[in-house]
């Protein structure tokens, strides 16, 4: 079923190109097509059995978020809520990792927590300075969710029940997803980033592709 992975990568590349060139009609096709391909691939490879079900729901809510964000500011809050649920489902998929506590997991939690707080402080300050105070709480809640998702995904690196390749893929995927959202938030609330939308989309799709690939590697 690698055809679906190749197709997802092709649509992701097309979406990045369309974003860079401002080709809205192509964006409306290519962007959701990436997640549709990934969902079908995940479905066929895992049957959405066990933990794969939660990741499948995460992909579907990511698809919903992608669709809302095609309308940018007008649907931003709906996209944010959709992705919040996507991360919640991803976290549930990683729930066994969250139950394990060790010196390494505590150290990782501190590193990620401090890093996330420093970035979010700058973003929230800009949100309030621009008079968009009502967005502060939703953004903080979302940031907490994606931070926990990244933490849980990275814990698979220390879990012997996870295939080494699968854990590397999901950890890298969650990291790129996390960075893509920092780019999106910084570009929207703090200051414009050169080719920020294309960078955000490219990192986001890379993250989702790696994450789903890791889940399939582990659960197929």
Residue pairs with C-beta under 8 A, 6 or more apart in sequence:
1 41
1 44
1 45
4 37
4 38
4 40
4 41
4 44
5 37
5 41
5 209
5 213
7 33
7 37
8 33
8 34
8 37
8 38
8 41
8 205
8 209
9 209
11 30
11 31
11 33
11 34
11 37
12 30
12 34
12 201
12 202
12 205
12 206
12 209
14 26
14 30
15 26
15 27
15 30
15 31
15 34
15 201
15 205
16 198
16 201
16 202
16 205
17 23
17 26
18 24
18 26
18 27
18 30
19 27
19 197
19 198
19 201
20 195
20 198
27 70
28 70
31 66
31 67
31 70
31 201
32 63
32 66
32 67
32 70
34 66
34 205
34 208
34 209
35 59
35 60
35 62
35 63
35 66
35 208
36 63
38 59
38 208
38 209
38 212
39 56
39 59
39 60
39 63
41 212
41 216
42 48
42 52
42 55
42 56
42 59
42 212
42 215
42 216
43 56
45 216
45 219
45 220
46 52
46 56
46 215
46 216
46 219
46 220
48 56
49 219
50 219
51 93
51 94
51 96
51 215
51 219
52 93
52 215
52 219
54 89
54 90
54 92
54 93
55 89
55 90
55 93
55 211
55 212
55 215
57 86
57 89
58 86
58 87
58 89
58 90
58 93
59 86
59 208
59 212
61 82
61 83
61 85
61 86
61 89
62 82
62 83
62 86
62 208
64 82
65 79
65 80
65 82
65 83
65 86
66 79
68 75
68 76
68 78
68 79
68 82
69 75
69 76
69 79
76 188
77 135
77 138
80 138
80 139
80 142
81 138
83 142
83 146
84 141
84 142
84 145
87 142
87 145
87 146
87 148
87 149
88 145
90 149
90 152
90 153
90 174
90 211
91 98
91 145
91 148
91 149
91 152
93 215
94 149
94 152
94 153
94 155
94 156
95 152
96 159
96 161
97 152
97 153
97 155
97 156
97 159
98 148
98 151
98 152
98 155
100 155
100 158
100 159
102 158
104 158
105 155
105 158
108 151
108 154
108 155
109 151
112 147
112 150
112 151
112 154
113 147
116 143
116 147
119 182
120 139
120 140
120 143
122 190
123 139
123 143
123 185
123 186
123 189
123 190
124 136
124 139
124 140
126 189
126 190
126 191
127 133
127 135
127 136
127 139
127 189
128 136
130 189
132 189
135 189
139 185
139 189
142 181
143 181
146 177
146 178
146 181
147 178
149 174
149 177
149 178
150 174
150 175
150 177
150 178
152 174
153 170
153 171
153 173
153 174
153 175
153 211
154 171
154 174
154 175
156 162
156 166
156 167
156 170
156 171
157 167
157 168
157 171
159 167
162 218
163 217
163 218
165 214
165 217
166 214
166 215
166 217
166 218
167 214
167 218
168 214
169 210
169 211
169 213
169 214
169 217
170 210
170 211
170 214
170 215
170 218
171 214
172 207
172 210
172 214
173 206
173 207
173 208
173 209
173 210
173 211
173 212
173 213
173 214
174 207
174 211
175 207
176 203
176 204
176 206
176 207
176 210
177 203
177 204
177 207
177 208
177 211
178 207
179 203
179 207
180 199
180 200
180 201
180 202
180 203
180 204
180 206
180 207
181 200
181 204
183 193
183 196
183 199
183 200
183 203
184 196
184 200
184 204
186 193
186 196
187 193
187 196
187 197
187 200
193 199
